[in-house]
Amino acid sequence: MKDTLSQRLKEVALLFLRVGATAFGGPAAYIAIMQRETVRKRGWVDDQKFLDMLGISNLIPGPTATEMALYLGLERAGWLGYLASGLLFIIPGMIATIALAWGYVVYGSLPAVGWILYGVKPVIIAIVIQALWDLGKKGVKGPLTAAVGVMAIVSYLLGFNEIAILFAGAAVVLLFQGGKHLWKQATLLLIISPILPLWLSTSSTDKVPFKQSTLFFTFLKIGALIYGGGYVLYAFLNSEFVAHLGWLTHQQLLDAIAIGQITPGPVFTSATFVGYIMGGWQSALLATLAIFLPAFLLVALVSRILPSIRRSWWSGAFLDGVNVAALGLMAAVTWQLGRAAITDWFTIVLATATLFLILRIKINSTWIILGGAMLGVVYKLVVR
């Protein structure tokens, strides 16, 4: 059958709607699921192209997993695929967040979801491990890149800034591959290094009256300047909405964080929750638009130069360094998440069984995640 644009667009839409509605676990998990679905199962791109997309997504502000969805949709079905993949990855989580925020406002507490996450988290860890294995075979191209990957893991666990680790990885590969003549070219890259997050510093003030325009531009600023994905978002929310504007209490911030974690799709939908409790569903939609809009604009701009990045040795080396450093960050985050997710014999068995299934048998990631959720509930109800 002829592979038409409409067929590819439908394929993109269905995939990212499903991923957005069923994926849990944060950016590393979502990226791993995308790699499994688009590289291993469908062959939209190869591992090297996927790594290049991941490296660039890590270098620009905004939610990395959403930016990866945008890149993959663009690659498969053009600009319509770009819009479809981004919007459908976001919308399911946004709707779930609004529903939970309504319950939170009405009843004053969060629904119990611990049993579901108990079974989902070990499954997600196994999916991420599989993605790291596949991508690592392409990203680690010798002793130098292997050393950079290890450096990234250690640096992250020691508390160094994520974007600094990415650029350090790029610098190491450039220096060792380029030598003295590199400096003039490398300087251009360093000049455009992301320093914008420094502008986001705020100071504590008296409570500011709520306005939707302030809500919109605050989330627009966060979306345009934040690095480190959803894991860093919470520090920005505290700085802006607790310390600076005085719109949220610390307990409400913790609840917003929890909502972002327990709903599917991007953890940036914590913004949806904040918007809802401040001003209802209109403010929820406004906050969601504001925090994701910069990602759509930035990826559209950067995608124009991505195909040319590997045409010169130095830009290719730069990207190789970024890629392997990004894999190191992903591995370090997986280690941290794994320690919290795999805590007893049941979760060990579940993670091991999942790893076997995804390495040996081509099973849809959605069914694996749903299976883990059901097993977690059954275990909690029957065994405990």
Secondary structure, DSSP 8 states (H G I E B T S, - for coil): ----HHHHHHHHHHHHHHHHHH--S-HHHHHHHHHIIIIIIS-SS-HHHHHHHHHHHHHSSS-HHHHHHHHHHHHHHHHHHHHHHHHHHHHHHHHHHHHHHHHHHHHSS----HHHHHHHHHHHHHHHHHHHHHHHHHH--SHHHHHHHHHHHHHHHTT--HHHHHHHHHHHHHHHHHGGGGHHHHHHHHHTS--GGGGG-----S-----HHHHHHHHHHHHHH--STHHHHHHHHIIIIIIIS--S-HHHHHHHHHHHHHSSS-GGGHHHHHHHHHHHHHHHHHHHHHHHHHHHHHHHHHTTTGGGGGGSHHHHHHHHHHHHHHHHHHHHHHHHHHHHH--SHHHHHHHHHHHHHHHHS---HHHHHHHHHHHHHHIIIII-
